């Protein structure tokens, strides 16, 4: 049973879309201890969909912030 599952996972890898460059650059920046929040927000702002998702998460009730974030710099 296990070899079949491994084969299925390996086949599904071929169908994955590549990660956007902006996401890759942002992840690398987040690993750098010298990186600033401003630089990360600049990177995220290069991708409209990613920026929208970040703002949506920041404004979600689960985050518990009282103020709405209207920009990435917030």
DSSP file (Angstrom, degrees, kcal/mol; ACC not computed):
  #  RESIDUE AA STRUCTURE BP1 BP2  ACC     N-H-->O    O-->H-N    N-H-->O    O-->H-N    TCO  KAPPA ALPHA  PHI   PSI    X-CA   Y-CA   Z-CA
    1    1 A X     >        0   0    0      0, 0.0     4,-1.6     0, 0.0     3,-0.2   0.000 360.0 360.0 360.0 -42.1    0.0    0.0    0.0
    2    2 A X  H  >  +     0   0    0      1,-0.2     4,-2.4     2,-0.2     5,-0.2   0.911 360.0  53.7 -64.3 -45.2    2.8    2.5    0.9
    3    3 A X  H  > S+     0   0    0      1,-0.2     4,-2.2     2,-0.2    -1,-0.2   0.855 107.6  53.2 -59.0 -33.1    4.7    2.2   -2.4
    4    4 A X  H  > S+     0   0    0     -3,-0.2     4,-2.2     2,-0.2    -1,-0.2   0.899 108.6  49.2 -66.4 -39.9    1.4    3.1   -4.3
    5    5 A X  H  X S+     0   0    0     -4,-1.6     4,-2.4     2,-0.2    -2,-0.2   0.909 110.7  49.9 -65.7 -42.5    0.9    6.2   -2.1
    6    6 A X  H  X S+     0   0    0     -4,-2.4     4,-2.5     1,-0.2    -2,-0.2   0.921 111.0  49.6 -62.2 -43.9    4.5    7.3   -2.8
    7    7 A X  H  X S+     0   0    0     -4,-2.2     4,-2.0     1,-0.2    -2,-0.2   0.891 110.0  51.3 -62.1 -39.8    4.0    6.8   -6.5
    8    8 A X  H  X S+     0   0    0     -4,-2.2     4,-1.9     2,-0.2    -2,-0.2   0.914 110.6  48.2 -64.2 -42.9    0.8    8.8   -6.4
    9    9 A X  H  X S+     0   0    0     -4,-2.4     4,-1.4     1,-0.2    -2,-0.2   0.919 110.3  51.6 -63.9 -43.5    2.5   11.7   -4.5
   10   10 A X  H  X S+     0   0    0     -4,-2.5     4,-0.7     1,-0.2    -1,-0.2   0.872 109.7  50.0 -62.8 -37.2    5.4   11.7   -7.0
   11   11 A X  H >< S+     0   0    0     -4,-2.0     3,-0.6     1,-0.2     4,-0.4   0.879 108.0  53.5 -66.6 -37.2    2.9   11.9   -9.9
   12   12 A X  H >< S+     0   0    0     -4,-1.9     3,-1.1     1,-0.2     4,-0.4   0.769  95.7  67.9 -71.4 -24.2    1.1   14.8   -8.3
   13   13 A X  H >< S+     0   0    0     -4,-1.4     3,-1.3     1,-0.3    -1,-0.2   0.856  91.8  61.6 -61.5 -34.3    4.3   16.8   -8.0
   14   14 A X  T << S+     0   0    0     -4,-0.7    -1,-0.3    -3,-0.6    -2,-0.2   0.757 101.5  53.5 -63.4 -23.6    4.4   17.1  -11.8
   15   15 A X  T <  S+     0   0    0     -3,-1.1    -1,-0.3    -4,-0.4    -2,-0.2   0.530  82.9 111.3 -90.9  -7.4    1.1   19.0  -11.6
   16   16 A X    <   -     0   0    0     -3,-1.3     2,-0.2    -4,-0.4     3,-0.1  -0.425  66.9-128.7 -69.4 139.5    2.3   21.6   -9.1
   17   17 A X        -     0   0    0     -2,-0.1    -1,-0.1     1,-0.1     3,-0.1  -0.594  33.4 -98.0 -81.9 150.5    2.6   25.1  -10.4
   18   18 A X        -     0   0    0     -2,-0.2     2,-0.2     1,-0.1    -1,-0.1  -0.358  41.3-103.3 -67.5 150.0    5.9   26.9   -9.7
   19   19 A X        -     0   0    0      1,-0.1    -1,-0.1     2,-0.1     5,-0.0  -0.530  43.6-103.0 -72.7 136.1    6.1   29.2   -6.7
   20   20 A X     >  -     0   0    0     -2,-0.2     4,-1.9     1,-0.1     3,-0.4  -0.268  24.0-121.9 -59.6 146.9    5.9   32.9   -7.8
   21   21 A X  H  > S+     0   0    0      1,-0.2     4,-2.8     2,-0.2     5,-0.2   0.857 111.2  59.1 -57.9 -38.0    9.3   34.7   -7.6
   22   22 A X  H  > S+     0   0    0      1,-0.2     4,-2.3     2,-0.2    -1,-0.2   0.902 105.6  48.3 -60.5 -41.2    7.9   37.3   -5.2
   23   23 A X  H  > S+     0   0    0     -3,-0.4     4,-2.6     2,-0.2    -1,-0.2   0.921 111.9  49.3 -65.8 -43.9    7.0   34.6   -2.7
   24   24 A X  H  X S+     0   0    0     -4,-1.9     4,-2.1     1,-0.2    -2,-0.2   0.928 112.6  47.1 -60.9 -46.1   10.5   33.0   -3.0
   25   25 A X  H  X S+     0   0    0     -4,-2.8     4,-2.2     1,-0.2    -1,-0.2   0.887 112.4  50.4 -63.9 -38.6   12.2   36.4   -2.6
   26   26 A X  H  X S+     0   0    0     -4,-2.3     4,-2.3    -5,-0.2    -2,-0.2   0.914 109.3  50.1 -66.7 -43.0   10.0   37.2    0.4
   27   27 A X  H  X S+     0   0    0     -4,-2.6     4,-1.1     1,-0.2    -1,-0.2   0.902 111.4  48.9 -62.5 -40.7   10.7   33.9    2.1
   28   28 A X  H  X S+     0   0    0     -4,-2.1     4,-0.6    -5,-0.2     3,-0.5   0.915 111.0  50.5 -63.8 -41.8   14.5   34.4    1.6
   29   29 A X  H >< S+     0   0    0     -4,-2.2     3,-1.1     1,-0.2     6,-0.3   0.887 105.6  56.0 -63.9 -38.6   14.2   37.9    3.1
   30   30 A X  H 3< S+     0   0    0     -4,-2.3    -1,-0.2     1,-0.3    -2,-0.2   0.773 104.1  54.3 -66.3 -25.1   12.3   36.6    6.1
   31   31 A X  H 3< S+     0   0    0     -4,-1.1     2,-0.6    -3,-0.5    -1,-0.3   0.650  89.9  90.6 -80.0 -15.5   15.2   34.3    6.9
   32   32 A X    X<  -     0   0    0     -3,-1.1     3,-1.5    -4,-0.6    -4,-0.0  -0.727  66.1-155.1 -86.0 118.1   17.7   37.1    6.9
   33   33 A X  T 3  S+     0   0    0     -2,-0.6    -1,-0.1     1,-0.3    -4,-0.0   0.711  94.5  57.6 -66.0 -18.2   18.1   38.6   10.4
   34   34 A X  T 3  S+     0   0    0      2,-0.1    -1,-0.3    -5,-0.0     2,-0.1   0.542  82.9 111.2 -86.2  -7.7   19.2   42.0    8.8
   35   35 A X    <   -     0   0    0     -3,-1.5     2,-0.2    -6,-0.3     3,-0.0  -0.397  59.4-141.7 -72.2 141.8   16.0   42.3    6.8
   36   36 A X     >  -     0   0    0     -2,-0.1     4,-1.9     1,-0.1     5,-0.1  -0.653  20.1-119.4-101.5 160.0   13.5   45.1    7.7
   37   37 A X  H  > S+     0   0    0     -2,-0.2     4,-2.6     1,-0.2     5,-0.2   0.852 114.9  58.3 -63.4 -34.9    9.7   45.0    7.8
   38   38 A X  H  > S+     0   0    0      2,-0.2     4,-2.0     1,-0.2    -1,-0.2   0.896 105.0  49.0 -62.0 -40.7    9.7   47.8    5.2
   39   39 A X  H  > S+     0   0    0      2,-0.2     4,-2.2     1,-0.2    -1,-0.2   0.912 111.0  50.0 -65.7 -41.9   11.7   45.6    2.8
   40   40 A X  H  X S+     0   0    0     -4,-1.9     4,-2.6     1,-0.2    -2,-0.2   0.918 110.7  49.2 -62.8 -43.3    9.3   42.7    3.3
   41   41 A X  H  X S+     0   0    0     -4,-2.6     4,-2.1     1,-0.2    -1,-0.2   0.867 109.4  53.2 -65.7 -34.1    6.3   44.9    2.7
   42   42 A X  H  < S+     0   0    0     -4,-2.0     4,-0.5     2,-0.2    -1,-0.2   0.912 110.8  46.8 -64.0 -41.9    8.0   46.3   -0.5
   43   43 A X  H >< S+     0   0    0     -4,-2.2     3,-1.2     1,-0.2     4,-0.3   0.931 112.5  48.8 -64.6 -45.5    8.5   42.7   -1.8
   44   44 A X  H >< S+     0   0    0     -4,-2.6     3,-1.7     1,-0.3     7,-0.4   0.868 103.2  62.1 -63.4 -36.1    4.9   41.7   -1.0
   45   45 A X  T 3< S+     0   0    0     -4,-2.1    -1,-0.3     1,-0.3    -2,-0.2   0.659  88.1  72.6 -67.3 -13.7    3.6   44.8   -2.7
   46   46 A X  T <  S+     0   0    0     -3,-1.2     2,-0.6    -4,-0.5    -1,-0.3   0.719  95.8  55.4 -70.8 -19.9    5.1   43.5   -6.0
   47   47 A X  S <> S-     0   0    0     -3,-1.7     4,-2.7    -4,-0.3     5,-0.2  -0.943  70.1-162.3-118.4 110.0    2.4   40.8   -6.2
   48   48 A X  H  > S+     0   0    0     -2,-0.6     4,-2.3     1,-0.2     5,-0.2   0.879  91.0  49.2 -60.8 -40.8   -1.2   42.2   -6.0
   49   49 A X  H  > S+     0   0    0      2,-0.2     4,-2.1     1,-0.2    -1,-0.2   0.920 113.1  46.6 -66.4 -42.9   -2.7   38.8   -5.1
   50   50 A X  H  > S+     0   0    0      2,-0.2     4,-2.4     1,-0.2    -2,-0.2   0.914 112.0  51.3 -64.4 -43.1   -0.2   38.2   -2.3
   51   51 A X  H  X S+     0   0    0     -4,-2.7     4,-2.4    -7,-0.4     5,-0.2   0.904 109.6  50.4 -60.9 -41.9   -0.7   41.7   -1.0
   52   52 A X  H  X S+     0   0    0     -4,-2.3     4,-2.4    -5,-0.2    -1,-0.2   0.901 110.7  49.0 -64.0 -40.5   -4.4   41.3   -0.9
   53   53 A X  H  X S+     0   0    0     -4,-2.1     4,-2.4     2,-0.2    -2,-0.2   0.901 110.8  50.1 -65.9 -40.3   -4.1   38.0    1.0
   54   54 A X  H  X S+     0   0    0     -4,-2.4     4,-2.6     2,-0.2    -2,-0.2   0.932 112.9  46.2 -64.2 -45.3   -1.8   39.5    3.6
   55   55 A X  H  X S+     0   0    0     -4,-2.4     4,-1.9     2,-0.2    14,-0.2   0.894 111.4  52.6 -64.2 -39.1   -4.1   42.4    4.2
   56   56 A X  H  < S+     0   0    0     -4,-2.4     4,-0.3    -5,-0.2    -2,-0.2   0.923 112.3  44.8 -62.3 -43.8   -7.1   40.1    4.4
   57   57 A X  H >< S+     0   0    0     -4,-2.4     3,-1.2     1,-0.2     6,-0.3   0.909 111.2  53.2 -66.7 -40.9   -5.3   38.0    7.0
   58   58 A X  H 3< S+     0   0    0     -4,-2.6     7,-0.3     1,-0.3    -1,-0.2   0.835 112.8  44.8 -63.4 -31.8   -4.1   41.1    8.9
   59   59 A X  T 3< S+     0   0    0     -4,-1.9    -1,-0.3    -5,-0.2    -2,-0.2   0.391  89.3 114.4 -93.5   3.1   -7.7   42.3    9.1
   60   60 A X  S X> S-     0   0    0     -3,-1.2     3,-1.1    -4,-0.3     4,-0.6  -0.395  75.6-122.0 -74.4 153.2   -9.3   39.0   10.1
   61   61 A X  G >4 S+     0   0    0      1,-0.3     3,-0.8     2,-0.2    -1,-0.1   0.812 108.2  69.1 -62.2 -31.3  -10.9   38.6   13.4
   62   62 A X  G 34 S+     0   0    0      1,-0.3    -1,-0.3     2,-0.1    -4,-0.1   0.786  93.2  57.4 -61.9 -27.4   -8.5   35.8   14.2
   63   63 A X  G <4 S-     0   0    0     -3,-1.1    -1,-0.3    -6,-0.3    -2,-0.2   0.780  97.6-142.8 -76.3 -26.4   -5.6   38.2   14.4
   64   64 A X    <<  +     0   0    0     -3,-0.8     2,-0.2    -4,-0.6    -3,-0.1   0.647  42.7 150.4  78.3  15.7   -7.3   40.2   17.1
   65   65 A X        -     0   0    0     -5,-0.5    -1,-0.2    -7,-0.3    -2,-0.1  -0.579  39.1-151.2 -80.6 145.9   -6.2   43.7   16.0
   66   66 A X  S    S+     0   0    0     -2,-0.2     2,-0.3     2,-0.1    -1,-0.1   0.809  77.2  61.6 -84.5 -31.9   -8.5   46.6   16.8
   67   67 A X  S    S-     0   0    0      1,-0.0     2,-0.3     0, 0.0    -2,-0.1  -0.695  85.5-117.8 -98.1 148.5   -7.6   48.8   13.8
   68   68 A X        -     0   0    0     -2,-0.3     2,-0.6     1,-0.0    -9,-0.1  -0.653  22.3-131.6 -82.1 139.2   -8.0   47.9   10.2
   69   69 A X        +     0   0    0     -2,-0.3   -10,-0.1   -14,-0.2     3,-0.1  -0.808  27.3 175.0 -88.6 123.9   -4.8   47.6    8.1
   70   70 A X        +     0   0    0     -2,-0.6     2,-0.3     1,-0.1    -1,-0.1   0.557  66.1  26.9-106.0 -11.8   -5.3   49.6    4.9
   71   71 A X  S >  S-     0   0    0      1,-0.1     3,-0.9   -16,-0.1    -1,-0.1  -0.951  81.3-110.6-143.8 163.9   -1.7   49.2    3.6
   72   72 A X  T 3  S+     0   0    0     -2,-0.3   -30,-0.1     1,-0.2    -1,-0.1   0.810 115.3  62.4 -66.3 -28.7    1.1   46.7    3.9
   73   73 A X  T 3         0   0    0      1,-0.3    -1,-0.2   -32,-0.1   -32,-0.1   0.762 360.0 360.0 -69.9 -22.1    3.2   49.2    5.9
   74   74 A X    <         0   0    0     -3,-0.9    -1,-0.3     0, 0.0    -2,-0.2   0.496 360.0 360.0 -65.6 360.0    0.4   49.2    8.6
